[in-house]
Each structure stands twice: as C-alpha cells, then as structure tokens.
Amino acid sequence: MSWRIGVDIGGTFIDFCALETGTNRFETIKVLTTPDEPGKELLDGLGLLHERHGVAPEEVASFVHGTTVGINTIIQRKGSRLALITTAGFEDVIELARLRMPEMYSLFCARPEQLIPRDRIYGVRQRQLSSGEIAEPLDIEGLAAIVEAIRGKGVDGVIVSFLHAYRNGTHEAQARALIAEMAPELFVFTTSEVWPVIREYERTTTAILNGYVHPRVAGYLTALEGALASRGVPAGPMLTKSNGGVMNAQTGKRACVNMLLSGTASGVIGAAWLAEQAGVGNILTLDIGGTSADLALIIDGQPQFGTGEVVGDFPLFLPSVSVTSIGSGGGSIAWADAFGVLKVGPESAGSTPGPACYGRGGTRATVTDAMAASGFLGHTPLAYNQIGMDRARADAVIGELAARLDLAPQATAEAIIAVAVSEMFVEVNKLVARYGVDLRDFTLMPFGGAGPMLGCFLARELGIPRVLVPHRPGVVSALGGLIANVKGDFIQTVFAAAVPESLPVLRNALARLKTDGLAWIRDDQRFAGPVVETLTADMRYHGQSFEIEVPLSEGWLVDGDLSTITEAFHRQHLAIYDFNDVAAEVQIVNLRLVVSGATPRPDLAPAAEAVTATATPERMIEVWLDGAKREVALYHRDALRNGHRFEGPAVVAQQDTTVCIPEGFGAEVDAWLNLHLILRSEA
C-alpha cells in the first residue's frame, strides 16, 4: 500500500486529501495557513495525517499541490515591483491594451491601475518584422543606459517585450543576457519564453503576470520542497496548473503564470468528476475560500477551457479552465466607504489574523463573522477541530461596523451577506452571457470552506432550482489535484493562408510542437506512460480581427488535406456565430498542441442500501434569516445516510464547512453521500 496526497492552499486554509492505493480509502483534513512561516502548515498537515489516519510520510508515492498564492497576490496587489522594456514607440502597450472599458455601459467604470506604472516602462531601439527578419539591430548602448536607470528604481525584476518576438526571440534573449550581466540581482522574463503568441498586448500582459507573482510563488515552492524533504516524503511535488493538468515544482518556479488558476482549475476538475458520479451533466461551480470566489461552467460533463480569463483585473491569455475569480471570500473584509456605502472585499483577513470569530486577533468584520453573528456558525468545531468559534467577537466587530452604517447589528450582518452574494451574482451573469446558457438547466455545486455557506443564497437569487453539495466540499480542489493528468500546452504562430503553398510552414510548425511537447512530458516531467496529443488551430476568415479554436487531426496536415481543415473551420464558425462564408479565404493564425498523460482515478464504492426516512435533527438553533429570528434544524453531516430527506430552513454542520439552507429548499442524500437541495416549487 502507498498513499497519494492532494493538497490545495488558499488564503486561510490548506486542504489535504489522501488516497490509499489498493483500498481507495480517503482521508481529509484542513490546517490554517502560516504566511509568516511558509511550509509550516504543510508540516502540520502531514503530521496530522500521520497522527490521525496513519499516513506515514515515507509511504507517500505521489504529492500533488494546488495553490492560490499566485491569484491572491494579484487580487490583493501584493506582487513584485517590476520594470518593462519594450520596443521604442510601444511604451504605452499595456495602457492602451485593447482600448476597451471593462463595463462599456457604466458611467462609473474605470480601467484598472496597471501593475507597472508608466515611469517604469522604457523603450529601446530595435525592430523585427512580422516575418521574424531583423530590420534594426538591438541598441546595446541604449539598453545598458536603461538597465542603469532601472537599477535606481528599486525594482525586483524586469519584463522584456519586443514587437514580433513571437517570430524571433533573438533580441529578447540578448536583452535578458545583458540585464543578467549588469544587474544579476534582478530576475528577467521575456515574452518569447513565457508565451510566444501573436499580439503584443497579450504577450506582454501574460509575461507581466508571470513576473508579478514570481518571487512569492518561487519562494513558496522552495519552502514546499524543503518541507517535504524534512518530513521524509520521497515523492517530488507536482503542481496543479491553470489548464487543469499538473507539472513538477521545478517547472513551476519559472512558469508561474501557468499556475495562477491552479487551485481554482483543480477545483473544477474535481467538481466535474464528482458531478459525473452523481449523474449531473450541467454544473455551475462556486468555489469560495477565504479570499476569493471562483465560478466556472461544466457543460455536458466537460469543464470549459479558453483564453482571456480574468484574474483580478487582468486577462490571462494562456489556455486555462474557464474560471472567473473575484475578491469575495469567507475572509473578505466588510467596510464602509467615504459615502457610508457598505463594501465587501477585496481585502481579506486571511489566516493571520483571520476573521474575528476565529479568536486569532482579527478586529475587522468579515463575511464569516456575518454568518457567525447571524447564528449559522459556531455550533460544532470547525476545520477538523483546528479552530473554535468566538461568537462574541463576531458580534463585537459587526456591531462596530453597524454603528458606522447606522444600522442594527443583525441587519448589518445580513447586509454583508447580501453584498457578497450580489457581487457573485454579477459575475455569474457575465459568465452565463458568454456561453449563452440557461441557468435553469444547471445545478449549482458550492464547495470550498465558504461555498456551502453562501451557495443556496446565490442559487435563490439566480433562480437555479438545484444545488449539489459534495460529501466533503471543503477539499474538492485537493481532490481535483489527485485525479488531474500531466498536461502541457504548446503554441506556434504560423499566420498562413489555408492554401497548398502554406503546407511546409504548417508541417514544420507541427513538427516543432511535437518535439517540444514530447521533450516536456518525457524529459521535464519524467512521465513514462502513454501520451495523448491533441491538435487545434486558431483560425479566421481573412479580414477578421480574432480567431476561433478548431479541433484538427494531425493526419490532415501530414496528408495536406486542406479542404477538410477549412470545412472543420466553417462548421465551427457556423456553430458559434450561426454564420459562415465557404467562399472566403481562411487563415490559420496559430497551431496549438496539448500533450497529456493520464493519472489513475480512484474507484469509489457507493454507500450502503438507502434508508427511507426523514433525517432527525441534532437540535434546533436560532438564526437571523430573511429579516427575522427563526428556529431552524441543525444536522450533522456524518449522521446523514443515503436516502435521508429533510426540509429547509436548516443548517448542516460538518468538519470542513457549514451548509446553510434557507426556507424553500428540500434536501435529499444520494448514494455517494452528496446533498441534493431542490427548491420546493421545483421538486
């Protein structure tokens, strides 16, 4: 027997999910994070797994780790201080962006402050053409003067982004070498190494995000490796990626941007697997931790993938599970602005000091404090007995905020919850509009430590009739890491017409992608099993500004079957836009290759024969719900069996979270011990 461990770290807790191979026994725990002592929470968790469940460190054969360190760094804007060097004349590339406002119909909308201010952006003379040909050499003397100026700015690192570097990265490589020689104290990233794709804004902002989180991510991963080694774990750590796959930690230290949506993506992968078990095909996932709320769609059992996902205020142009993240979590701080308007987030109390009700020194009201003051929390120990619940502290901080708002404390607590839910409501509507789906055909799956607390409230506002709460919702992201495949994305910009004359360019690009992909998965990731390659192309009609992704067969390029390739594009264009033009010229802008190696999935047995009884509550508790005090039933999740039923309003307490069920929901437990909540009118 050996153990496979999945770990997900958030802003407040680090979650552990351990699977014993052979027996398929699952064990889970949560531990408070220790931001001042990176790695300590990992040692604490491994110690608890050993002490409580017999998971010996030397028996750990696989260790997969997901983290929100990167995304939390961006949301809270606590990343590195950067400078940008670009082609002279293109110094405003990130400020101009795509000249779009985030909310084009809002009079109060403002574009976000950039991660690199204009006074730390420099242009150097050099020029490469779109063909990759060098038209003007790199101005070495000018670059040296820029490096000296940068050193006086007190920056941590430099991003180099030259025009058309996706075709030819020679000048970026020269600039990186010069900076390393003149300023070895600075780290350097170039756009051609991070993501060599056409369009300077997309390349630049992706490289900036990589550099912005690099010190914190690399420092955390170094501490992670040290902690595992000190504990005697033989398995090298693997990391979950934004694309729903995994990679090793050494790769992650440089390719930080690939794991920005690490924990959120693995949560969607875990949710898709759990939904498949439960027989539910269409899912809206709601992953709420201490710092953020992450939303994604699973359609017909498949997570949705794409580029341009929003991370904080910025788009991420790497392939990723389509997740939208906002700074509204259980630890998000509630505050009143200068006009006396209640706001929630994006600042979070984290684990240190954490929400006031944790009794760890928190002095500001959070969403968790609002839930505690409303009576939903504090009836059982939380987080596998890691923390207690100080209701008096929650009441005190809510009371202080209530005085500033001139509201009653209970009304203030309910308002905090309502504001947090409304922020999620707005983001869900954006997500739904993007995919053109009807939420009445979907089931909401809340997970994470705070997801089940707020899930039913959001479902009620959205008109979603069904909510599915997994058996262990607090550790779904850690579970996702256990079942994620080794997976890498590779891209080659070809910008070629779909004509026979382009076939040599297309075939050469495909050969390079296959070489790079196989080297990555075999040499870098040390994966020895069968490899699956998935080929797609970014295609468009001549004259269009943007592309759509079209699945291709490798044989079509090898055999020169361009007619089949163009027909596939026409079909895809028709499916997306209800329009195509079979007589128009078709262009292939990028070729993409995904290489993956499968990870074995656990084979879990369903629960015993169903009971046919109404669940018996542990006791009645008093909560403030929908503007009034109410007595509601309190259930313990461990006491609920396959087939148990009950009606809301109710609270279901368990070790990793608390499920809050308003009036109007009926509950039923299935064979996998998932909790299905259905609006009574829809039952």
C-alpha positions in Angstrom: 0.0 0.0 0.0 1.1 3.6 -0.6 -0.6 7.0 -0.4 -1.4 9.7 -3.0 -1.9 13.1 -1.4 -3.6 16.1 -3.0 -3.1 19.5 -1.3 -4.7 22.8 -2.0 -3.6 26.0 -0.3 -5.9 29.0 0.0 -5.7 32.4 1.7 -6.9 30.9 5.0 -6.7 27.1 5.0 -4.5 24.4 3.4 -6.6 21.3 2.5 -5.3 17.7 2.4 -7.0 14.8 0.6 -5.1 11.5 1.0 -6.0 8.4 -1.1 -4.7 4.9 -0.1 -3.9 3.0 -3.3 -5.4 -0.5 -3.3 -8.1 0.2 -0.8 -9.3 3.5 -2.2 -9.6 4.8 1.4 -10.0 8.6 1.5 -8.9 10.8 4.5 -9.1 14.6 4.6 -8.1 17.4 6.9 -7.7 21.2 6.9 -5.0 23.3 8.5 -4.7 27.1 8.9 -2.1 28.6 6.7 1.0 30.2 8.1 2.0 33.1 5.7 4.8 34.2 8.1 6.3 30.7 8.1 5.9 29.2 4.6 5.9 25.5 4.7 4.9 25.1 8.4 1.3 24.5 7.5 2.4 21.7 5.2 4.4 20.0 8.0 1.5 20.5 10.4 -0.9 18.9 7.9 1.4 15.9 7.2 1.8 15.4 10.9 -1.9 15.4 11.5 -2.5 12.9 8.6 0.1 10.6 10.2 -1.3 11.0 13.7 -5.0 10.7 12.9 -5.0 8.4 9.9 -1.7 6.6 9.7 -0.4 8.3 6.6 3.3 7.7 7.0 5.4 10.3 5.1 7.7 7.6 3.7 4.7 5.8 2.1 3.7 8.9 0.1 4.2 7.9 -3.6 2.6 11.0 -5.1 2.2 14.5 -3.8 0.1 17.0 -5.9 -0.2 20.5 -4.8 -2.5 23.3 -5.9 -2.2 26.9 -4.6 -4.0 30.2 -4.8 -0.8 32.1 -3.8 -0.5 33.5 -7.3 -4.1 34.6 -7.8 -4.3 36.0 -4.3 -1.1 38.0 -4.9 -2.8 39.6 -7.9 -6.2 40.2 -6.4 -4.6 41.9 -3.3 -1.9 43.6 -5.4 1.0 42.4 -3.3 3.3 41.2 -6.0 6.8 42.2 -7.1 7.9 45.6 -8.2 8.6 45.4 -12.0 10.0 47.4 -14.9 9.1 46.8 -18.5 11.5 47.2 -21.5 9.7 47.3 -24.9 10.4 48.4 -28.5 10.8 52.2 -28.7 7.4 53.7 -29.6 5.5 51.0 -27.9 5.9 52.1 -24.3 2.1 52.5 -23.9 1.3 49.0 -24.9 -0.3 47.9 -21.6 -2.1 51.2 -21.0 -3.7 51.2 -24.5 -4.4 47.5 -24.1 -7.4 46.8 -26.5 -9.0 50.3 -25.9 -12.0 48.6 -24.2 -13.7 49.6 -21.0 -14.4 46.7 -18.6 -18.1 47.7 -18.5 -18.8 49.8 -21.6 -22.3 50.8 -20.5 -21.3 52.0 -17.0 -20.8 55.7 -16.4 -18.7 54.9 -13.3 -16.5 52.3 -14.9 -12.7 52.9 -14.7 -9.9 50.9 -16.2 -7.7 49.2 -13.5 -4.4 50.6 -12.5 -1.6 48.7 -14.3 0.8 46.5 -12.4 3.7 48.5 -13.9 3.4 52.3 -13.8 4.4 54.4 -16.8 7.5 55.7 -15.1 9.0 52.2 -15.0 8.4 51.4 -18.7 11.3 52.0 -21.1 11.6 51.8 -24.9 14.8 50.7 -26.7 15.6 50.9 -30.4 15.3 47.6 -32.2 12.9 46.2 -34.8 11.9 42.8 -36.1 9.4 42.4 -38.9 6.3 40.2 -38.7 8.3 37.6 -40.7 10.9 37.4 -38.0 13.6 39.2 -40.1 15.7 41.7 -38.1 15.2 45.1 -39.7 17.1 47.1 -37.0 19.7 45.7 -34.5 19.2 46.0 -30.8 20.7 49.2 -29.4 23.1 47.8 -26.9 24.3 51.1 -25.5 20.7 52.4 -25.2 19.7 49.2 -23.4 22.7 49.5 -21.0 21.6 53.0 -20.1 18.0 51.7 -19.4 19.3 49.0 -17.2 21.2 51.5 -15.1 18.1 53.7 -14.8 16.0 50.6 -13.8 18.5 49.7 -11.0 17.8 53.1 -9.4 14.0 52.4 -9.3 14.3 49.7 -6.7 12.6 47.0 -8.8 12.7 43.3 -8.2 12.6 42.2 -11.8 12.3 43.1 -15.5 9.9 42.1 -18.2 11.2 42.3 -21.8 8.6 42.5 -24.6 9.7 43.4 -28.2 7.5 43.7 -31.2 7.1 40.4 -33.2 9.2 38.5 -30.7 6.9 35.5 -31.2 8.5 35.0 -34.6 12.1 35.6 -33.5 13.2 35.8 -29.8 16.8 36.7 -30.6 16.7 40.3 -29.4 14.8 39.4 -26.2 17.4 36.8 -25.4 20.2 39.3 -26.0 18.4 41.8 -23.7 18.0 39.1 -21.0 21.6 38.2 -21.1 22.7 41.9 -20.8 20.4 42.5 -17.8 21.6 39.4 -16.1 25.2 40.6 -16.6 24.7 44.2 -15.5 22.1 43.6 -12.8 22.3 40.0 -11.5 20.1 40.9 -8.5 17.1 41.2 -10.9 15.1 38.4 -12.3 14.2 38.7 -16.0 11.3 37.2 -18.1 10.9 37.6 -21.8 7.6 37.2 -23.7 9.1 34.7 -26.1 9.8 32.3 -23.3 6.6 32.8 -21.3 4.1 32.6 -24.2 5.3 33.3 -27.7 1.9 34.3 -29.3 1.0 36.9 -31.8 -0.3 40.3 -30.5 2.0 42.4 -28.3 -0.6 43.3 -25.6 -1.5 39.7 -24.9 2.1 38.6 -24.8 3.2 41.5 -22.7 0.4 41.2 -20.0 0.9 37.5 -19.7 4.7 37.9 -19.1 3.9 40.7 -16.6 1.6 38.5 -14.6 4.3 35.8 -14.6 6.9 38.2 -13.2 4.5 39.9 -10.8 3.8 36.6 -8.9 7.2 35.0 -9.4 9.0 35.9 -6.1 6.1 34.8 -3.9 5.4 31.6 -6.0 9.0 30.6 -6.3 9.7 31.3 -2.6 6.6 29.2 -1.7 7.6 26.3 -3.9 11.2 26.3 -2.5 9.7 26.2 1.0 7.4 23.4 -0.1 10.2 21.2 -1.4 12.2 21.8 1.8 9.2 20.9 4.0 8.6 17.7 2.1 12.2 16.7 2.3 12.5 17.4 6.0 9.4 15.3 6.6 10.9 12.3 4.7 8.4 12.4 1.8 10.2 10.6 -1.1 7.8 12.0 -3.8 8.8 15.2 -5.6 5.9 17.7 -5.5 3.7 18.1 -8.6 1.6 21.3 -9.1 -1.8 21.8 -10.5 -2.0 24.1 -13.5 -4.5 26.6 -14.8 -5.2 24.2 -17.7 -6.5 21.6 -15.3 -3.3 19.5 -15.5 -0.2 19.1 -13.4 3.5 19.8 -13.7 6.6 19.5 -11.4 7.6 22.2 -9.0 10.9 23.0 -10.8 9.0 23.9 -13.9 6.5 25.9 -11.8 9.2 28.2 -10.3 9.7 29.8 -13.7 6.4 29.1 -15.4 4.5 30.8 -12.5 1.8 32.2 -14.8 0.7 28.6 -15.7 -0.5 28.1 -12.1 -2.3 31.4 -11.5 -5.6 29.5 -11.6 -4.0 26.4 -10.0 -6.4 25.8 -7.1 -9.4 27.1 -9.0 -8.8 24.9 -12.0 -8.2 21.7 -10.0 -11.4 22.5 -8.1 -13.3 22.4 -11.4 -11.6 19.1 -12.4 -12.6 17.6 -9.0 -16.2 19.0 -9.3 -16.6 17.5 -12.8 -15.6 14.1 -11.5 -18.0 14.3 -8.6 -20.8 15.5 -10.8 -20.2 12.6 -13.1 -20.6 10.2 -10.2 -23.8 11.9 -9.1 -25.2 11.7 -12.7 -25.4 15.5 -13.2 -24.1 16.9 -16.5 -24.5 20.7 -16.3 -22.9 22.4 -13.3 -22.2 25.9 -12.2 -19.3 25.6 -9.8 -18.9 28.0 -6.9 -15.6 27.7 -5.1 -15.3 30.1 -2.2 -12.3 30.1 0.1 -11.0 32.7 2.5 -10.0 35.3 -0.2 -11.9 34.7 -3.5 -15.0 33.3 -5.1 -14.3 31.3 -8.3 -17.0 30.5 -10.8 -17.0 28.1 -13.7 -19.3 26.1 -16.0 -19.3 22.4 -16.6 -21.4 21.6 -19.7 -22.4 18.1 -20.6 -19.9 16.8 -18.1 -16.9 18.7 -19.6 -15.1 21.7 -18.0 -14.9 24.6 -20.3 -11.5 25.8 -21.5 -10.4 29.1 -23.1 -8.0 32.0 -23.1 -8.5 35.5 -21.8 -9.8 34.5 -18.3 -9.9 37.4 -15.9 -7.5 37.2 -12.9 -8.3 40.0 -10.6 -8.5 43.0 -13.0 -6.3 41.4 -15.8 -6.9 39.0 -18.6 -4.8 35.8 -18.7 -4.1 34.7 -22.3 -2.8 31.2 -21.5 -5.1 28.2 -22.1 -6.9 27.5 -18.8 -10.1 26.1 -17.3 -12.6 28.9 -17.8 -12.8 30.3 -14.3 -13.9 33.8 -13.2 -12.4 34.9 -9.9 -13.4 37.9 -7.7 -12.2 39.1 -4.3 -15.2 37.9 -2.3 -14.5 35.1 0.1 -15.3 34.0 3.6 -12.4 36.1 5.0 -13.2 39.2 2.8 -13.4 42.3 5.0 -16.6 44.4 5.1 -16.1 48.1 5.3 -17.9 51.4 4.7 -16.6 53.8 2.1 -16.4 57.6 2.3 -20.1 57.9 1.4 -21.2 55.4 4.0 -21.9 52.6 1.5 -21.2 49.0 2.6 -18.5 47.2 0.6 -17.1 43.7 0.9 -13.6 42.8 -0.2 -11.3 42.5 -2.0 -9.0 42.8 1.1 -9.1 39.6 3.1 -8.3 38.8 6.7 -6.5 35.6 5.6 -5.5 33.2 8.3 -3.5 35.7 10.2 -5.3 37.2 12.0 -8.3 35.8 10.2 -12.0 36.6 10.9 -12.6 38.0 14.3 -14.7 35.0 15.3 -11.7 32.7 14.9 -10.3 34.4 18.1 -6.8 34.9 16.5 -6.7 38.7 16.8 -9.0 39.8 13.9 -10.5 43.2 14.5 -12.5 43.8 11.3 -15.8 42.3 10.2 -15.7 39.6 7.5 -18.3 37.5 5.7 -17.6 34.7 8.1 -18.2 37.0 11.0 -21.5 38.0 9.5 -22.5 34.3 9.2 -21.5 33.7 12.8 -23.3 36.8 14.1 -26.4 35.5 12.2 -26.2 32.3 14.1 -25.3 29.9 11.3 -21.8 29.1 12.6 -20.3 28.1 15.9 -22.4 25.0 16.8 -19.6 22.5 16.2 -15.8 22.8 15.9 -14.6 23.9 12.5 -11.8 22.8 10.2 -11.3 19.4 11.7 -11.0 20.9 15.2 -8.4 23.4 14.1 -10.3 26.4 15.3 -13.2 27.2 17.6 -15.8 29.9 17.1 -15.9 33.1 19.3 -19.4 34.4 18.6 -18.9 37.3 21.0 -16.0 38.6 18.9 -18.1 38.4 15.7 -20.9 40.3 17.4 -18.5 43.0 18.5 -16.9 43.7 15.1 -20.3 43.5 13.4 -21.6 46.0 16.0 -18.7 48.4 15.3 -19.5 48.4 11.6 -23.2 48.7 12.2 -22.6 51.9 14.2 -20.7 53.4 11.2 -23.6 52.4 8.9 -26.3 53.5 11.3 -27.9 50.0 11.1 -28.9 47.4 13.6 -26.2 44.7 14.1 -28.4 41.9 12.7 -29.3 44.0 9.7 -25.7 44.7 9.1 -24.7 41.1 9.2 -27.4 40.2 6.7 -26.4 43.1 4.5 -22.8 41.9 4.4 -24.0 38.5 3.2 -26.3 40.2 0.6 -23.5 42.3 -0.7 -21.2 39.3 -1.1 -23.9 37.4 -2.9 -24.7 40.3 -5.2 -21.0 40.5 -6.2 -21.1 36.9 -7.2 -24.5 37.4 -8.9 -23.0 40.0 -11.3 -20.1 37.7 -12.2 -22.3 34.7 -12.8 -24.5 36.8 -15.2 -21.3 37.7 -17.2 -20.3 34.1 -17.4 -23.7 32.9 -18.5 -23.9 35.6 -21.2 -20.5 34.5 -22.5 -21.7 30.9 -23.0 -25.3 31.6 -23.8 -26.8 29.0 -21.4 -29.9 28.9 -19.4 -29.2 28.5 -15.6 -32.5 26.7 -15.1 -30.8 23.8 -16.9 -27.9 23.8 -14.4 -27.1 22.7 -10.9 -25.1 24.9 -8.6 -22.2 23.0 -6.9 -20.8 25.0 -4.0 -17.5 23.9 -2.4 -14.5 25.3 -0.6 -14.7 26.3 3.0 -17.3 29.0 2.4 -19.1 27.9 -0.7 -21.8 25.8 1.0 -22.4 28.7 3.4 -23.5 31.0 0.6 -24.4 28.6 -2.2 -28.2 28.4 -1.5 -28.4 32.2 -1.1 -26.8 32.7 -4.6 -28.9 29.9 -6.2 -32.1 31.6 -4.9 -31.1 34.9 -6.4 -30.1 33.4 -9.7 -33.2 31.2 -10.0 -31.1 28.0 -10.1 -33.5 25.3 -8.9 -31.0 22.7 -7.8 -27.9 22.8 -5.5 -25.5 19.8 -5.2 -23.2 19.9 -2.1 -20.4 17.2 -2.3 -19.8 14.9 0.7 -16.6 16.7 1.5 -16.9 20.1 -0.2 -14.1 21.7 1.7 -11.4 19.6 0.0 -12.7 19.4 -3.6 -9.8 21.3 -5.0 -7.3 19.0 -3.3 -9.2 16.0 -4.7 -9.0 17.6 -8.2 -5.2 17.6 -7.9 -5.3 13.8 -7.2 -7.1 13.0 -10.4 -5.6 15.6 -12.8 -3.5 14.5 -15.7 0.1 15.6 -16.5 -0.7 18.2 -19.2 1.2 20.8 -21.2 0.2 23.4 -23.8 2.3 24.5 -26.7 1.7 27.1 -29.4 3.3 28.2 -32.7 2.2 31.2 -34.6 2.1 30.5 -38.3 -0.2 33.2 -39.8 -0.7 31.3 -43.0 -3.5 31.1 -45.5 -5.1 27.6 -45.9 -3.6 27.0 -49.3 -1.1 24.3 -50.5 1.8 26.8 -50.5 1.5 27.0 -46.7 1.8 23.3 -46.1 5.6 23.3 -45.5 5.2 26.1 -42.9 2.4 24.2 -41.2 4.2 20.9 -41.2 7.4 22.4 -39.8 5.4 24.1 -37.0 3.6 20.8 -36.2 7.0 19.0 -36.0 8.4 21.6 -33.7 5.3 21.5 -31.4 5.5 17.7 -31.2 9.2 17.8 -30.4 8.8 20.4 -27.7 5.7 18.7 -26.3 7.3 15.3 -26.1 10.5 16.7 -24.6 8.4 18.5 -21.9 6.4 15.5 -20.8 9.2 12.9 -21.1 12.3 14.8 -20.0 11.0 17.7 -17.8 8.0 15.9 -16.2 9.5 12.3 -16.2 6.2 10.8 -17.4 6.7 7.3 -18.7 3.2 6.3 -19.6 1.1 6.7 -22.8 1.0 10.2 -24.1 -2.1 11.7 -25.8 -1.6 14.6 -28.3 -4.5 17.0 -29.1 -4.1 19.4 -32.0 -6.1 22.5 -32.6 -5.7 25.6 -34.7 -6.7 29.3 -34.2 -8.4 30.1 -37.5 -10.4 33.0 -39.0 -11.6 34.5 -42.3 -9.3 36.9 -44.0 -10.1 40.4 -42.6 -11.4 39.2 -39.3 -9.7 40.6 -36.2 -9.9 37.5 -33.9 -9.9 33.7 -34.3 -11.8 30.7 -33.1 -10.2 27.4 -32.0 -10.8 24.5 -34.3 -10.0 20.8 -33.4 -7.8 19.2 -36.1 -6.5 15.8 -36.9 -2.7 15.5 -37.3 -3.2 13.4 -40.4 -5.0 16.3 -42.2 -1.7 18.3 -42.1 0.5 15.3 -42.9 -1.6 14.4 -45.9 -2.1 18.0 -47.0 -5.9 17.7 -46.7 -6.6 21.4 -46.5 -10.2 21.1 -47.7 -11.1 19.0 -44.6 -9.4 21.6 -42.4 -11.3 24.5 -43.9 -14.6 22.5 -43.7 -14.0 22.0 -40.0 -13.5 25.7 -39.6 -16.7 26.6 -41.5 -18.6 24.2 -39.3 -17.2 25.6 -36.1 -17.8 29.2 -37.2 -21.4 28.3 -38.0 -21.9 26.6 -34.7 -20.6 29.7 -32.8 -22.0 32.6 -34.8 -24.8 31.0 -36.9 -22.9 32.2 -40.0 -20.2 31.1 -42.3 -18.8 32.0 -45.7 -17.5 29.0 -47.5 -16.2 31.1 -50.4 -14.0 33.4 -48.2 -10.2 32.9 -47.7 -9.4 31.1 -44.5 -6.3 31.9 -42.4 -4.5 29.7 -39.8 -3.0 32.0 -37.2 -1.7 29.6 -34.5 -1.3 25.9 -34.2 -1.8 24.5 -30.7 -0.7 21.2 -29.2 -1.8 19.7 -25.9 0.2 16.8 -24.6 -1.1 14.8 -21.6 -0.6 11.7 -19.6 -3.4 10.1 -17.7 -3.5 9.8 -13.9 -5.3 6.8 -12.4 -8.7 7.7 -11.0 -10.0 6.2 -7.7 -12.8 3.6 -7.9 -15.1 4.5 -5.0 -18.0 2.3 -3.9 -21.5 3.8 -3.3 -22.9 3.9 0.2 -24.9 1.1 1.7 -28.6 0.5 0.9 -30.7 3.6 1.1 -32.9 4.4 4.1 -36.4 5.7 3.6 -36.7 8.1 6.5 -36.7 11.8 7.3 -33.4 12.8 8.9 -33.6 13.6 12.6 -32.0 17.0 13.6 -29.4 17.1 16.3 -31.2 20.1 17.8 -32.9 23.4 17.0 -30.9 26.6 16.8 -31.8 30.3 16.5 -30.6 32.2 13.4 -31.3 35.5 11.8 -32.6 34.7 8.3 -34.5 36.8 5.8 -35.0 39.7 8.2 -36.3 37.8 11.2 -35.2 35.5 14.0 -36.0 31.9 13.2 -35.6 28.5 14.8 -34.1 26.1 12.3 -33.0 22.5 12.4 -29.3 21.6 12.9 -28.0 18.4 11.3 -24.5 16.9 11.4 -23.3 15.7 8.0 -21.8 12.5 9.4 -25.2 11.4 10.6 -26.9 11.7 7.2 -27.3 8.5 5.3 -28.1 7.5 1.7 -31.8 8.3 1.2 -32.3 10.7 4.2 -34.6 13.7 3.5 -35.4 16.9 5.3 -36.7 20.4 4.6 -35.2 23.8 5.0 -34.6 26.2 6.7 -31.7 24.2 8.2 -28.0 24.2 8.9 -25.8 21.2 8.2 -22.6 21.2 10.1 -19.5 19.2 9.1 -15.8 19.2 9.7 -14.8 21.2 6.6 -17.7 23.6 6.1 -21.2 24.5 7.1 -24.2 24.2 4.7 -26.8 27.0 5.2 -30.2 26.1 3.7 -32.9 28.9 3.5 -36.6 28.2 3.6 -38.0 26.7 0.4 -35.3 24.1 -0.2 -35.8 20.4 0.2 -32.8 18.1 0.9 -32.0 14.5 -0.1 -28.8 12.5 0.3 -27.7 10.2 -2.6 -25.7 7.0 -2.7 -22.4 9.0 -2.8 -23.5 11.0 0.3 -23.9 14.1 -1.8 -26.5 16.5 -0.6 -29.1 17.5 -3.2 -31.0 20.7 -2.4 -34.1 21.4 -4.6 -36.4 24.4 -4.4 -39.7 23.1 -3.2 -41.5 24.5 -6.2 -39.2 22.5 -8.5 -39.2 19.2 -6.5 
